[in-house]
Amino acid sequence: MLRSKVEEVLEVVRPIIQQDQGDVVLHEVDEATGVVTVELVGACVSCPASTQTLKAGLERILMDRVPGITEVVNSGATSDGLSETVVSL
């Protein structure tokens, strides 16, 4: 199952994101389109590098390691690339 493979990869990269007080939550894996929907939380919400983390980090790694993944999108992102999600830790 595609979702389980995505979860395995996220568990490998999660500690790197958590080092900077952020995290990633997996919301959906669309097996038909290969789109993975995640939410960057914690410090990632206000981090100016979160788009870089999402596209150059998570998306690249998932596309390399999980055949069939075509894109990774942030469910918390608005059209201007900023997140409206508020997270209390």
C-alpha contacts under 8 A as a table, 3 or more apart, distances in Angstrom:
res1	aa1	res2	aa2	distance
1	M	4	S	5.70
1	M	5	K	6.80
2	L	5	K	5.27
2	L	6	V	6.33
2	L	29	V	7.32
2	L	31	E	6.68
2	L	66	V	7.65
3	R	6	V	5.07
3	R	7	E	6.15
3	R	28	E	7.94
3	R	29	V	5.77
4	S	7	E	4.99
4	S	8	E	6.22
5	K	8	E	5.11
5	K	9	V	6.46
5	K	66	V	6.55
6	V	9	V	5.26
6	V	10	L	6.20
6	V	62	L	6.87
6	V	66	V	6.75
7	E	10	L	5.06
7	E	11	E	6.22
7	E	26	L	7.58
8	E	11	E	5.26
8	E	12	V	6.71
9	V	12	V	5.18
9	V	13	V	6.54
9	V	62	L	6.85
9	V	65	R	7.53
10	L	13	V	5.17
10	L	14	R	5.64
10	L	24	V	7.93
11	E	14	R	5.22
11	E	15	P	7.50
12	V	15	P	6.92
13	V	16	I	5.54
13	V	17	I	6.83
13	V	58	L	7.87
14	R	17	I	5.23
14	R	18	Q	6.11
14	R	23	D	6.44
14	R	24	V	6.83
15	P	18	Q	4.90
15	P	19	Q	6.18
16	I	19	Q	5.34
16	I	20	D	7.44
17	I	20	D	5.74
17	I	21	Q	6.98
17	I	22	G	5.41
17	I	23	D	5.60
17	I	24	V	7.62
18	Q	21	Q	4.82
18	Q	22	G	4.79
18	Q	23	D	5.38
19	Q	22	G	7.23
20	D	43	A	7.00
21	Q	42	G	6.11
21	Q	43	A	5.32
21	Q	44	C	7.64
22	G	40	L	7.16
22	G	41	V	5.69
22	G	42	G	4.39
22	G	43	A	4.59
22	G	44	C	5.03
22	G	45	V	7.95
23	D	40	L	5.90
23	D	41	V	5.24
23	D	42	G	6.07
23	D	43	A	7.84
23	D	44	C	7.08
24	V	38	V	6.52
24	V	39	E	5.63
24	V	40	L	4.64
24	V	41	V	5.99
25	V	38	V	5.43
25	V	39	E	5.08
25	V	40	L	6.49
25	V	41	V	7.40
26	L	36	V	7.82
26	L	37	T	6.41
26	L	38	V	4.49
26	L	39	E	6.58
27	H	36	V	7.79
27	H	37	T	5.44
27	H	38	V	5.24
27	H	39	E	7.12
27	H	75	S	7.98
28	E	36	V	5.80
28	E	37	T	4.97
28	E	38	V	6.97
29	V	34	G	6.89
29	V	35	V	6.03
29	V	36	V	4.54
29	V	37	T	6.33
30	D	33	T	5.65
30	D	34	G	5.43
30	D	35	V	5.34
30	D	36	V	6.35
31	E	34	G	5.16
31	E	35	V	7.36
31	E	68	G	7.80
33	T	69	I	7.86
33	T	70	T	7.16
34	G	68	G	5.45
34	G	69	I	4.26
34	G	70	T	4.88
34	G	71	E	6.61
35	V	69	I	6.13
35	V	70	T	5.68
35	V	71	E	4.84
35	V	72	V	5.77
35	V	73	V	7.32
36	V	69	I	7.17
36	V	71	E	6.23
36	V	72	V	4.70
36	V	73	V	6.26
37	T	72	V	5.88
37	T	73	V	4.97
37	T	74	N	5.86
37	T	75	S	6.07
38	V	72	V	7.18
38	V	73	V	6.19
38	V	74	N	5.03
38	V	75	S	5.84
39	E	74	N	5.06
39	E	75	S	5.24
39	E	76	G	5.63
40	L	44	C	5.63
40	L	45	V	6.25
40	L	50	S	7.66
40	L	74	N	6.68
40	L	76	G	7.11
41	V	44	C	5.34
41	V	45	V	5.38
41	V	85	T	7.81
41	V	87	V	6.68
42	G	45	V	5.90
42	G	87	V	6.11
42	G	88	S	7.63
42	G	89	L	7.09
43	A	46	S	5.99
43	A	47	C	6.21
44	C	47	C	4.91
44	C	49	A	7.92
44	C	50	S	5.62
45	V	50	S	7.34
45	V	82	L	7.75
45	V	83	S	5.85
45	V	84	E	7.92
45	V	85	T	6.97
45	V	86	V	7.62
46	S	50	S	7.87
46	S	82	L	7.69
46	S	83	S	7.33
47	C	50	S	5.46
48	P	51	T	7.34
49	A	52	Q	5.18
49	A	53	T	6.25
50	S	53	T	4.86
50	S	54	L	6.07
51	T	54	L	4.99
51	T	55	K	6.04
51	T	56	A	7.99
51	T	81	G	7.52
52	Q	55	K	5.33
52	Q	56	A	5.25
52	Q	57	G	6.71
53	T	56	A	5.80
53	T	57	G	4.76
53	T	58	L	6.34
54	L	57	G	5.54
54	L	58	L	5.03
54	L	59	E	6.04
54	L	72	V	7.18
54	L	73	V	7.54
54	L	74	N	7.47
55	K	58	L	6.02
55	K	59	E	4.90
55	K	60	R	6.49
55	K	72	V	7.12
56	A	59	E	6.25
56	A	60	R	5.56
57	G	60	R	5.52
57	G	61	I	6.07
58	L	61	I	5.27
58	L	62	L	5.95
58	L	72	V	7.33
59	E	62	L	5.21
59	E	63	M	5.96
59	E	71	E	6.28
59	E	72	V	5.20
60	R	63	M	5.24
60	R	64	D	6.09
61	I	64	D	5.11
61	I	65	R	6.09
62	L	65	R	5.18
62	L	66	V	5.49
62	L	69	I	6.76
63	M	66	V	5.57
63	M	67	P	6.56
63	M	68	G	7.39
63	M	69	I	5.20
63	M	70	T	6.51
63	M	71	E	7.56
64	D	67	P	7.24
66	V	69	I	6.13
69	I	72	V	7.93
74	N	77	A	5.47
76	G	82	L	7.99
76	G	83	S	5.10
76	G	84	E	6.33
76	G	85	T	5.85
77	A	80	D	7.70
77	A	81	G	5.37
77	A	82	L	5.47
77	A	83	S	4.51
77	A	84	E	7.02
78	T	81	G	5.25
78	T	82	L	5.57
78	T	83	S	5.86
78	T	84	E	7.10
79	S	82	L	7.47
